[in-house]
Amino acid sequence: MQYLIIGASAAGINAAKTLRNLDKDSEITIISKDDSVYSRCMLHRALDGSRTLKELSFIEEDFFEKYNINWIKNAAVSNIDIDNKKVLVEDKTSYKFDKLLIASGASSFIPPVKNLREAKGVYSLRNFEDVTAIENTLKNAKNVVILGAGLVGVDAVLGIMRKNIKISIVEMGDRLLPLQLDKKASSIYEKLLKEKNIDLFTSVKLEEVILNESGYAHKAVLSDSTTLDCDMIIVAAGVRPNINFIKDNMIKVEKGIVVDKYCKTNAPDIYAAGDVTFTAPIWPIAVKQGITAAFNMSGNNKDLTDNFGMKNSMNLLGLECVSLGNVNPPDNTYDVDIIEGQGIYKKIIHKDGIIYGALLIGDISYCGVLGELIKNKINIEHIHKNIFDIDYSDFYNVDLDGQYNYKLVSK
Ligand SMILES: Cc1cc2nc3c(=O)[nH]c(=O)nc-3n(C[C@H](O)[C@H](O)[C@H](O)COP(=O)(O)OP(=O)(O)OC[C@H]3O[C@@H](n4cnc5c(N)ncnc54)[C@H](O)[C@@H]3O)c2cc1C
């Protein structure tokens, strides 16, 4: 059996390792544009100089030898010949497969704003090469505009925060981290940003980039006519799946490649996992999908049981935060419990005994149990205590053999 994997990141690497554990003899090959394996979640640590590329790696140094995996690096796939079961690379080489996994991830989206795509000095933060390019321009930059205040935008801020650099964040939504925070939580972090001389412009769009005579971004004009000086723009305005090698609609694509619960596409013997499926573009989901695909590619039946992607923990400017599920109630039929004070802000959203979301800032205790209750929609109506104090012991069960266990179940 010949397994072929496109992509050497969260989904691809975990799929390859799982395949090898399940199948000792078959040939496993990974093809990737990347020439190193690293965690994209840690790119800001390379940007702030606290880690080298090598220190961003999430695999053992001898990973490819240890698991007997061929790695074709620096190779961009340009087409898939589904009928002849071949993957074609830009340099005209081709690789045969019996089972193929597409784990090609996603790329940053540069919105069609006037001059943004043409301007020099405009970057995104997705690949290690972006870090190098940003670092080079940053040496002579005084004003940086960051487009987007989501997780990647915030990582960019953390990565480039320097004493002599003025950062302005531009966000279309009405707050920082619109998917993870509510207005109150955002205002707590906005205060911390202000203390670092970082401005946040919310509910506005970037309308135009004014270029200098050399074609570099020079000013950013916002939809409310505010004009910001800039020597550099970092765009963190979402991602799009890497699917340009899928031609003639041979594989079904909606927002990303469409897969079933086995991570299988509609094409025979072709699977997909990670950001390219656009299920939830986060690391743990990419890993889980890669592993699930590997089981099914090797004939070991496995369902993708959990795609829960609304879980984020971060430590932003020294203040820790865990955001779980939906932190803003969809309508007023939901109950919202809040605790505030002494550097703490905690909020739980629930309805008819089911918790739908939680936001914990400054005190993240019980976040583990809350995550499980939200993910599994466990009914807590039978627990008569403060909702913020529910812990695993409230779910004690006694086994037939008299042992305690913590099965989280609705009573
Ligand atoms: C700055 C940043 C911060 C993040 N922070 C977090 C976080 O805190 N928590 C979290 O859960 N997630 C975070 N993420 C998201 C997380 O990194 C992604 O969900 C994860 O990397 C997805 O893994 P993947 O394997 O699907 O794809 P990717 O990591 O995108 O890797 C795609 C692979 O495919 C290869 N490839 C692409 N096109 C081709 C081609 N044509 N031919 C050959 N190879 C190709 C690439 O070289 C690469 O090896 C962050 C992402 C970024 C950019």
The ligand as an SDF file (V2000), in Angstrom:
LIG
                    3D

 53 58  0  0  0  0  0  0  0  0999 V2000
   -0.3350   32.8990   13.8480 C   0  0  0  0  0  0  0  0  0  0  0  0
   -1.2460   31.7330   14.1120 C   0  0  0  0  0  0  0  0  0  0  0  0
   -1.6450   31.4640   15.4030 C   0  0  0  0  0  0  0  0  0  0  0  0
   -2.4690   30.3780   15.6710 C   0  0  0  0  0  0  0  0  0  0  0  0
   -2.8320   30.1470   16.9600 N   0  0  0  0  0  0  0  0  0  0  0  0
   -3.5820   29.0810   17.2410 C   0  0  0  0  0  0  0  0  0  0  0  0
   -3.9120   28.7570   18.5740 C   0  0  0  0  0  0  0  0  0  0  0  0
   -3.5330   29.4700   19.5150 O   0  0  0  0  0  0  0  0  0  0  0  0
   -4.6690   27.6500   18.8090 N   0  0  0  0  0  0  0  0  0  0  0  0
   -5.0880   26.8490   17.7910 C   0  0  0  0  0  0  0  0  0  0  0  0
   -5.7410   25.8390   18.0440 O   0  0  0  0  0  0  0  0  0  0  0  0
   -4.8080   27.1270   16.5140 N   0  0  0  0  0  0  0  0  0  0  0  0
   -4.0650   28.2170   16.2060 C   0  0  0  0  0  0  0  0  0  0  0  0
   -3.7470   28.4910   14.9090 N   0  0  0  0  0  0  0  0  0  0  0  0
   -4.3160   27.6500   13.8270 C   0  0  0  0  0  0  0  0  0  0  0  0
   -3.4790   26.3940   13.6060 C   0  0  0  0  0  0  0  0  0  0  0  0
   -2.1310   26.7400   13.4270 O   0  0  0  0  0  0  0  0  0  0  0  0
   -4.0280   25.6560   12.4070 C   0  0  0  0  0  0  0  0  0  0  0  0
   -5.3510   25.2560   12.6950 O   0  0  0  0  0  0  0  0  0  0  0  0
   -3.1880   24.4340   12.0350 C   0  0  0  0  0  0  0  0  0  0  0  0
   -1.8870   24.8120   11.6850 O   0  0  0  0  0  0  0  0  0  0  0  0
   -3.8310   23.6680   10.8940 C   0  0  0  0  0  0  0  0  0  0  0  0
   -3.0240   22.6040   10.5490 O   0  0  0  0  0  0  0  0  0  0  0  0
   -3.1280   21.9130    9.1240 P   0  0  0  0  0  0  0  0  0  0  0  0
   -2.2420   20.7150    9.1860 O   0  0  0  0  0  0  0  0  0  0  0  0
   -4.5230   21.7180    8.7230 O   0  0  0  0  0  0  0  0  0  0  0  0
   -2.5390   22.9820    8.0660 O   0  0  0  0  0  0  0  0  0  0  0  0
   -1.3240   23.9770    8.0430 P   0  0  0  0  0  0  0  0  0  0  0  0
   -0.7110   24.1590    9.3800 O   0  0  0  0  0  0  0  0  0  0  0  0
   -1.8080   25.1920    7.3260 O   0  0  0  0  0  0  0  0  0  0  0  0
   -0.2530   23.2480    7.1250 O   0  0  0  0  0  0  0  0  0  0  0  0
   -0.4920   23.0040    5.7630 C   0  0  0  0  0  0  0  0  0  0  0  0
    0.6260   22.1750    5.1930 C   0  0  0  0  0  0  0  0  0  0  0  0
    0.3270   21.9390    3.8130 O   0  0  0  0  0  0  0  0  0  0  0  0
    1.4250   22.3370    2.9980 C   0  0  0  0  0  0  0  0  0  0  0  0
    0.8960   22.7770    1.6960 N   0  0  0  0  0  0  0  0  0  0  0  0
   -0.0190   23.7400    1.4270 C   0  0  0  0  0  0  0  0  0  0  0  0
   -0.2620   23.8170    0.1070 N   0  0  0  0  0  0  0  0  0  0  0  0
    0.5130   22.8730   -0.4740 C   0  0  0  0  0  0  0  0  0  0  0  0
    0.7340   22.4550   -1.8180 C   0  0  0  0  0  0  0  0  0  0  0  0
    0.1000   23.0130   -2.8590 N   0  0  0  0  0  0  0  0  0  0  0  0
    1.6280   21.4660   -2.0550 N   0  0  0  0  0  0  0  0  0  0  0  0
    2.2980   20.8780   -1.0410 C   0  0  0  0  0  0  0  0  0  0  0  0
    2.1290   21.2340    0.2700 N   0  0  0  0  0  0  0  0  0  0  0  0
    1.2420   22.2240    0.5310 C   0  0  0  0  0  0  0  0  0  0  0  0
    2.1140   23.4400    3.7860 C   0  0  0  0  0  0  0  0  0  0  0  0
    3.4670   23.5710    3.3670 O   0  0  0  0  0  0  0  0  0  0  0  0
    1.9790   22.8610    5.2060 C   0  0  0  0  0  0  0  0  0  0  0  0
    2.9790   21.9050    5.4280 O   0  0  0  0  0  0  0  0  0  0  0  0
   -2.9210   29.5630   14.6120 C   0  0  0  0  0  0  0  0  0  0  0  0
   -2.5170   29.8410   13.2950 C   0  0  0  0  0  0  0  0  0  0  0  0
   -1.6970   30.9090   13.0480 C   0  0  0  0  0  0  0  0  0  0  0  0
   -1.2690   31.1890   11.6230 C   0  0  0  0  0  0  0  0  0  0  0  0
  1  2  1  0
  2  3  1  0
  2 52  2  0
  3  4  2  0
  4  5  1  0
  4 50  1  0
  5  6  2  0
  6  7  1  0
  6 13  1  0
  7  8  2  0
  7  9  1  0
  9 10  1  0
 10 11  2  0
 10 12  1  0
 12 13  2  0
 13 14  1  0
 14 15  1  0
 14 50  1  0
 15 16  1  0
 16 17  1  0
 16 18  1  0
 18 19  1  0
 18 20  1  0
 20 21  1  0
 20 22  1  0
 22 23  1  0
 23 24  1  0
 24 25  2  0
 24 26  1  0
 24 27  1  0
 27 28  1  0
 28 29  2  0
 28 30  1  0
 28 31  1  0
 31 32  1  0
 32 33  1  0
 33 34  1  0
 33 48  1  0
 34 35  1  0
 35 36  1  0
 35 46  1  0
 36 37  1  0
 36 45  1  0
 37 38  2  0
 38 39  1  0
 39 40  1  0
 39 45  2  0
 40 41  1  0
 40 42  2  0
 42 43  1  0
 43 44  2  0
 44 45  1  0
 46 47  1  0
 46 48  1  0
 48 49  1  0
 50 51  2  0
 51 52  1  0
 52 53  1  0
M  END
$$$$
